[in-house]
């Protein structure tokens, strides 16, 4: 679940966790600072069972509103509404300093994103 102004990061073509980045009001995916991009890409690589063991891992990120889920998709699989809104990056290798910094400052919360958004994910399903 996400809200407008949220970007989703994922290791391309591998199973991985998702990293969601909430952007400040009025900012777009192209406004994400380089250091924040690197943090998000390192984090998603670290949380991929296969990707964490590889070098030169491709990462895709896109606005949450660009995600598309069809009933025929496998669990966890999504597509994109517009390929041109998908950005790609690469993590050459794990950076322990970044991962350790992020792990030390981790705060987990479980907000009711569906309740916060007037735009329900169920409305994104295509047949």
Long-range contacts (C-beta under 8 A, 24 or more apart in sequence): 1-113, 1-114, 1-117, 1-121, 2-64, 2-65, 2-67, 2-113, 2-117, 3-64, 3-113, 3-116, 3-117, 4-64, 4-65, 4-117, 4-119, 5-63, 6-63, 6-64, 7-32, 7-40, 7-61, 7-62, 7-63, 7-64, 8-61, 8-62, 8-63, 8-64, 8-67, 9-40, 9-41, 9-43, 9-44, 9-59, 9-60, 9-61, 10-44, 10-59, 10-60, 10-61, 11-44, 11-45, 11-48, 11-51, 11-57, 11-58, 11-59, 12-57, 12-58, 12-59, 12-60, 12-88, 13-58, 14-48, 14-49, 14-50, 14-51, 14-57, 15-48, 15-49, 15-50, 15-76, 16-44, 16-45, 16-47, 16-48, 16-49, 16-51, 17-44, 17-47, 17-48, 18-44, 19-43, 19-44, 19-47, 20-64, 28-63, 29-61, 29-62, 29-63, 29-85, 29-87, 37-61, 37-89, 38-95, 38-98, 39-98, 39-102, 41-89, 41-90, 41-91, 42-91, 42-94, 42-95, 42-98, 42-99, 42-102, 43-98, 43-99, 43-102, 45-91, 45-94, 46-94, 46-99, 52-94, 55-92, 55-93, 56-90, 56-91, 56-92, 56-93, 57-90, 57-91, 58-88, 58-89, 58-90, 59-88, 59-89, 59-90, 59-91, 60-86, 60-87, 60-88, 61-86, 61-87, 61-88, 61-89, 62-86, 62-87, 65-119, 67-124, 68-124, 68-126, 69-121, 69-124, 69-125, 69-126, 70-125, 70-126, 70-127, 71-125, 71-127
